[in-house]
């Protein structure tokens, strides 16, 4: 089942169950995927690939994490909790993240394969990781591990 089909099935289930917060979050996710699809068509693409969809959802998580932090700093915990609830729903549609050991091993392989030695070579390592794992890898986490390895 594709990401969009899964979202639509879960949207119907959430609507029948009366889960308004979940319904709202799923609708935001489908709208984001639709935006990505429209942008892809403008560039000559046909639709949204699974990698593009996962990447868009990761972007949604990143913005909500930043928003939750700002809300907490501003003394608005109720808004931060709303953002965190949305993050929990979105994470349910992402592939499982690599554990720390697997991420370290993947970075080590990419560093060895690209021949990287300094921070100037970081782009090569990140490109190798993206080529191998695509959107299934959280590039933010990978970025931190690559920096630690090359510095």
Residue pairs with C-beta under 8 A, 6 or more apart in sequence:
1 9
2 50
3 33
3 48
3 50
3 53
3 54
3 93
4 30
4 33
4 48
4 53
6 93
7 26
7 29
7 30
7 33
7 93
8 30
10 22
10 26
11 23
11 26
11 27
11 30
14 22
14 23
14 26
15 23
21 82
21 85
21 86
22 89
25 85
25 86
25 89
25 90
26 89
28 60
28 86
29 57
29 60
29 89
29 90
29 93
32 56
32 57
32 59
32 60
33 48
33 53
33 56
35 56
36 48
36 52
36 53
36 56
37 47
37 48
40 46
40 47
40 48
40 52
41 47
48 56
50 135
51 134
51 135
51 136
52 135
53 135
54 94
54 95
54 135
54 136
55 135
57 90
57 93
57 94
58 94
58 135
58 138
60 90
61 87
61 90
61 91
61 94
62 140
64 83
64 84
64 86
64 87
64 90
65 83
65 87
67 79
67 80
67 83
68 79
68 80
68 83
68 84
68 87
69 80
71 77
71 79
71 80
71 83
72 80
95 136
97 138
97 141
98 106
98 137
98 138
98 141
103 137
103 141
103 142
103 145
104 145
106 129
106 132
106 133
106 137
106 142
107 125
107 129
107 142
107 145
107 146
107 149
108 149
110 116
110 125
110 128
110 129
110 132
110 146
111 125
111 146
111 149
111 150
113 128
114 121
114 124
114 125
114 127
114 128
115 121
115 124
116 122
116 124
116 125
116 150
117 150
118 150
119 147
119 150
119 151
121 150
122 146
122 147
122 150
125 146
125 150
126 139
126 142
126 143
126 146
129 137
129 139
129 142
129 146
130 137
130 139
